[in-house]
Amino acid sequence: MLFKHIIGQQEIKGRLIQTVRENRVSHAQLFFGGEGRGKLALAIAYAQFINCRDKERFTKGDSCGICPSCIKYNKLIHPDLHFIIPVSTNATVKEKPLSRQFIKEWREILLENDYFVTLNGWYEKIGIERKQAGINVYDCSEIIRTLSYTSYESEYKIMIIWMVEKLNYQAAPKLLKILEEPPDKTLFILIAEQHEQIISTIISRTQLIKIPKIEDVDLIRACVDRLDVSREIAASVAGIANGNFTEAVFLIRQGETRKNYFDRFVGWMRLCYAPDVPKIMSFCEEIARDGRESNKSFLQFGMSVLRNCLVMNYTDKGIVKIKDDEIDFFNKFSPFVNQANAKRFSDEFNTAIYHIERNVNPGMVFLDLSLTIAKLIRIVPVKGVT
């Protein structure tokens, strides 16, 4: 992965390149930010740049792409590049799962998706859609064992830990110890979407690098070049995707799935508005059968709808890019999302996602959230308060 192949993020790329040129690469760095911003691609490009053998090309601000090290990085098979990822038992791995047991699938999903991977997509890839994966104590012991050896070919050994917020609490002390006393010439790159869920002692041992949303101009160009769509479609999708390339791909390639999410969300809000408790309970029982990762995706979609409603309510409606067949709902529902209840909406949806991640019964989570929504949509802003 070369820096030039990463969508946007010019400022972040420049900062990372400068750390190498000035020989001040921090041994532990945390790349954090929302989904679809290219955190993993940046981590791999950074690792490749550090270990590129053709130093003369560094002045051009990228790896050479053709030295033996770069060739292996492009195939994700470099012996000094290591990955730790959330895993669980499945049909093949019956006990004590380790990241290295899933490395073949991990390389495949990275290369198939231009390094943009979601938890839901990863769980589907390894057949654990209805389970909760994690970074366990076995993998943390594996980190210590792996890094105790000298590097094979390159100056630096690179350990990329993807979705570090999935680190089990029992495993945290092992990771913390090696972060405090790392072997020489070792680089940890931790990647997270919800860094507030990481224990504070680990965060305090890392250099924080916030990855911002992808700029619309870069997102549009990427959609045109990579997804073979017109600039008009790309511009429309970029307005909805909110700096998230994964969401842009979803909108373009999975339009029917998004329509199903939207129709289900509209029906849900109508039940909450009624409120029709028996039908709400039936809805909750039905949606609980979809699986936890699907439930999380649906709730995240709902949050994006609520965010657009709030924006429509307080700014020029033309700023929000929505599909023609969705306009009627947004016009009718947006007044119910206002400054008096917007924070509560956000807090309640985030809490629901958190509970589902912690294996709380999804039917009960949706029922509790539904009854709360029924109250929230009746909260009106106080006159004269903006």
MIVOLO-306869 format. One line per 4 residues: their letters; for each residue x, y, z of C-alpha. Coordinates in steps of 0.5 Angstrom, whole numbers, plus 500, padded with zeros to 3 digits. Example, Ala and Ser with C-alpha at 12.3 -4.5 7.8 and 13.67 -1.06 7.14 Angstrom:
2
AS> 525:491:516  527:498:514
//
This chain:
386
MLFK> 500:500:500  503:507:498  501:513:501  499:516:494
HIIG> 493:510:494  490:513:500  484:517:499  485:524:501
QQEI> 488:525:508  494:529:506  496:533:512  496:526:516
KGRL> 500:523:511  505:529:511  506:528:518  507:521:518
IQTV> 512:522:513  516:527:517  516:523:523  521:518:519
RENR> 525:523:515  526:526:522  528:520:526  522:521:531
VSHA> 518:515:530  514:514:536  514:506:539  506:506:540
QLFF> 501:510:536  494:510:536  490:512:530  483:513:531
GGEG> 477:516:528  470:514:525  469:508:520  471:509:513
RGKL> 477:514:514  482:510:512  486:508:518  488:501:517
ALAI> 491:503:510  495:509:513  498:504:518  500:499:513
AYAQ> 503:505:508  506:508:514  509:501:516  511:500:509
FINC> 514:507:508  519:506:515  521:499:512  522:501:505
RDKE> 529:500:502  530:505:497  532:511:501  533:515:495
RFTK> 526:515:494  524:518:501  525:525:498  518:524:494
GDSC> 514:522:500  513:515:499  515:508:499  519:506:492
GICP> 514:500:491  519:496:488  524:494:493  523:487:496
SCIK> 520:490:502  515:494:499  513:488:494  512:483:500
YNKL> 508:489:504  504:490:498  502:482:498  501:483:506
IHPD> 506:477:507  512:481:510  515:477:516  516:483:520
LHFI> 509:486:519  504:483:524  497:483:525  493:482:531
IPVS> 485:482:530  479:481:534  477:473:533  473:468:536
TNAT> 472:460:535  468:458:529  467:452:525  474:451:524
VKEK> 478:454:530  474:450:536  478:453:542  483:458:544
PLSR> 483:463:537  489:466:535  490:472:530  495:468:526
QFIK> 490:462:525  485:467:521  491:471:517  489:468:510
EWRE> 482:471:511  485:477:514  489:478:508  484:476:503
ILLE> 479:481:506  484:487:506  486:486:499  479:485:496
NDYF> 476:491:500  482:496:498  484:496:506  477:498:508
VTLN> 474:493:513  468:493:518  467:489:524  461:486:521
GWYE> 464:485:514  470:481:518  465:477:522  462:475:516
KIGI> 468:473:513  470:468:518  463:466:520  462:469:526
ERKQ> 456:474:525  452:472:531  458:472:536  462:477:539
AGIN> 470:477:537  475:480:541  483:481:542  484:475:547
VYDC> 489:474:552  492:468:548  494:473:542  497:478:547
SEII> 501:473:549  503:471:542  505:479:541  510:478:547
RTLS> 513:472:544  513:474:537  516:481:538  522:477:543
YTSY> 525:475:536  530:479:532  527:482:526  527:478:520
ESEY> 529:483:514  527:490:516  530:495:521  523:495:525
KIMI> 518:490:527  511:493:526  505:490:530  498:493:528
IWMV> 493:492:533  486:493:529  480:495:533  484:495:540
EKLN> 477:497:543  476:490:543  481:488:547  479:484:553
YQAA> 480:486:560  484:480:562  488:481:556  490:488:557
PKLL> 495:488:563  500:484:558  499:489:552  500:494:557
KILE> 507:491:560  510:491:553  507:498:551  511:500:557
EPPD> 517:496:556  518:495:548  523:491:545  528:496:541
KTLF> 526:498:534  519:496:535  513:500:532  506:499:535
ILIA> 500:502:531  493:501:535  487:502:531  480:504:534
EQHE> 474:507:532  471:508:539  478:510:543  473:512:549
QIIS> 472:505:550  480:503:551  482:503:558  486:510:560
TIIS> 492:506:562  493:504:554  491:510:551  496:514:556
RTQL> 502:510:553  501:512:546  501:518:541  494:520:539
IKIP> 493:521:532  486:523:530  484:521:523  479:526:520
KIED> 473:525:515  475:524:508  474:531:504  468:531:500
VDLI> 472:533:494  477:527:495  471:522:496  468:524:490
RACV> 474:523:486  475:516:489  468:514:488  469:516:480
DRLD> 476:512:480  474:506:484  467:505:483  466:507:476
VSRE> 460:512:477  459:518:474  461:525:478  454:527:479
IAAS> 452:520:483  459:521:486  457:528:489  450:525:491
VAGI> 453:519:495  459:524:498  454:528:501  450:523:504
ANGN> 456:519:506  459:524:511  467:523:509  466:515:510
FTEA> 468:511:504  465:505:507  459:508:507  460:511:500
VFLI> 461:504:497  455:501:501  450:507:498  453:505:491
RQGE> 453:498:491  448:496:496  442:501:495  437:496:496
TRKN> 440:494:503  440:501:505  433:502:502  431:496:507
YFDR> 434:500:513  431:506:511  424:503:510  425:499:517
FVGW> 427:505:520  421:509:518  416:504:520  420:504:527
MRLC> 419:511:528  412:511:526  410:505:532  414:509:537
YAPD> 410:516:535  403:512:536  406:509:541  403:502:539
VPKI> 407:497:544  404:491:542  407:492:535  413:495:538
MSFC> 414:489:542  413:485:535  418:489:532  424:488:537
EEIA> 423:481:537  423:481:529  430:485:529  433:481:534
RDGR> 433:475:530  438:479:525  444:478:529  448:483:533
ESNK> 452:486:528  446:487:523  443:490:529  449:495:530
SFLQ> 449:497:523  442:499:523  443:503:529  448:507:526
FGMS> 444:508:520  439:511:525  444:515:528  446:518:521
VLRN> 438:519:519  437:523:526  443:527:525  441:529:518
CLVM> 434:531:521  437:535:526  441:539:520  435:540:516
NYTD> 432:543:522  437:548:524  440:550:517  439:550:510
KGIV> 435:544:508  439:544:501  446:542:505  443:535:507
KIKD> 444:531:501  438:526:501  435:521:496  428:524:492
DEID> 424:518:495  426:520:502  425:527:502  417:527:505
FFNK> 420:523:511  425:528:513  421:534:512  416:531:517
FSPF> 420:527:522  426:533:522  422:537:527  422:532:532
VNQA> 429:532:533  431:539:536  436:542:541  432:539:546
NAKR> 432:532:545  438:531:540  443:530:545  439:525:548
FSDE> 437:521:542  445:521:541  446:518:548  441:513:547
FNTA> 443:510:541  450:510:543  448:506:549  444:501:545
IYHI> 450:500:541  454:499:547  449:494:550  449:490:544
ERNV> 456:489:544  456:487:551  452:481:549  445:484:552
NPGM> 439:481:549  438:485:543  430:485:543  430:488:550
VFLD> 435:493:548  431:495:542  424:495:547  428:500:552
LSLT> 430:504:546  423:504:543  420:506:549  425:512:550
IAKL> 424:514:543  417:515:544  418:520:550  423:524:546
IRIV> 419:525:540  414:529:544  420:533:547  419:540:544
PVKG> 424:546:544  423:552:549  421:558:545  426:563:545
VT> 432:558:546  436:556:540
//
